[in-house]
Amino acid sequence: MKGYIHVYTGNGKGKTTAALGLAVRALGAGKKVFIGQFAKSKQYSELETINKLLTDITIKQYGMGCFIFEKPKEEDVLAAQQGLQDIIEAIESDKYDVIILDEANIAVYYNLISVKQLIEAIGKRSERTEIIITRRYATQEIMDFADLVTEMKEVKHYYQQGVQARVGIEK
């Protein structure tokens, strides 16, 4: 079966959630899944589930424990570059059917990795490997390179009324 490149982007909620849903679906079909999360290092509820119940999903985080709001620190860049190397190894291993690059668009946006590096990494995949790239700010080059692009558009969000991320729903 031919694999495709997906991009889930936009300012709406649900990009990582959609990617994780695809990971669960793939696992149910006997596929091997690798998830690399750029700019994340916190223990989210989905990680608890994956670590306890979905042990055939490999997940690694490449962040420094805080959101990047302006200029990234050197350690943010180093973590993302290490993540990119791990992802290239996962792609080249041909061990995984589905590889999710969660938050890769934000890693590009903050110059933690370049568009060129990301496209070159994805280009190393076998014909059967499905790649999913998430987060807002997908570049035109990434969208052009992809086979499927979904933009999540925020219409209304309770965050605007001061509601913080809730355990089990947003984190």
N, C-alpha and C positions, 0 to 999 in steps of 0.2 A: 504494500500500500504506500502510495506517495505521501510524504509529509509536507505540510505547508507552514508558512510563517504568518502568525497572527500578531496584530498590534491592538491592545486595548488601551485607549487613551481618553483624554477629555477631563473636564473638571468635575464630573459627576462621580458619585459613590458607586463602587462595585467592580472596579478593574481587577484588583487582586482576588476578590471573591469569585469572579468569573473564572480566573485562571486556576484557582484552587478547585473549583467545581470540575473543570476539565481534567485536572490531575486525578481527582477521585474517580471520574468516569473512566479514564485511561487505566487506572489501577484495577478497576473492576473488570476490564477487558484483558487483564493479564499483561499489561504494558508496564515498563519500567520508567520511573519519573525522577527527574532531578530538578530541584528548585533552588536557584541562586537569588538571594534577596540583597540587592544593592541598597546602601544607605539605611539599613535596618539592623538592629541588634537587640531589640527588646523581645521579651517573651510574650508573644501574642497567643490568644486562645487557640487559634488554628494550629500553632506549633505543638501545643499540648496534645491535641488530637492526633496529629501526625506522629509524634514521638511515642504515644501510647498504643495507638491502634493501627496506624498505616505505616508500619515500619519498612515497607518496601519502597517508600518515597524517601529519597535522599534530599535533605534540605540543609542549606548553609547560608549564613548571613555575613554580609560584608559591610558593616556599618560601625559607627563609633558611639552609639547610644544616644544620639541627639539628632534632632532635625537640623538640616542645613538651611539657614535663612539668607545668608549673604555669600561671602567668600568662604569656600571650604578650606579646612585646615590641611596641612600636609598629610596627617594621618588618615583623613577622609580619602584623599587621593590614593594613598598606599593601600588602604583596605579595598577600595574599588578595583585597583589594578590587580591585587591578589585574587579578587573575585573573578575578574575577567580571565586570569590564567587558569583558575580552577574550572571555569565554565568551558574554556577551550579544551582542557583535558577531558572533561565530561563529553563534549561533542566528539572529539577525536577518538575516544574510547569505543564509540559505537555501542555502548552498553545500554543507553537510554533511548526510549522511543519518543518521550516527551521531555523537553527541557524548557523550563519557565525562567525567564529573566525578569524577575519582579523588580520594579523600580528602575529598570535599565534606562528608561527615557529620562528620568530625573538625574541619573548618573551622567548622561550625556549633557543635559541642560546645565549642570554645574561643572562641566569640564573635568569630571572625575575620570571619565573615559571619553574617547572621541567617537564620533559617528563612524569614521573610517575603521577604527579598532572593532567596534561592534559589528559592522557589516562584514569585516574580514573574519571575525570569529564565527558568525552565523554561516558564512560561506563555506566553512570547514565541515558542515554537517553532512551526513549521508542523505541520500535521496528520500529515505523513509522517516527521517527524524522530524518531528513536529516541534516548532519553536514558538513560544509565546512571550511577547515583550509587553510589559505593562508600565503604566504611570502616565500622568499628563505630560504635556510638552513634547510629544513625539515630533521629531523633525520630518520635514518633507522627504528627505532622503530615506529615512527609515520607512515611512509610509509607502513610498514608491517601491521599495525593496520587498515589502510584505505582499502576501497573497490575500490577506483578509485584514481589514482595518475597521474597528468598531470604536466609535466615539461616544463615551458616556457624557451626557449633557446634564448639568445640574439645573433643575427647574426650581426646586425649593429644598431646603435642608434645615433641619432643626439646629444645626451648629450655629446658624445665623442668629438664633435666639439664645446663644450661650450654652447650649447643651454640649458637654464634653464627650469624648469617645467613651462608649460604654462597653464593659467587659461582656464578651459573648456576642456582641452586635458589631461594633467597630474595631474592637481589639480583643 
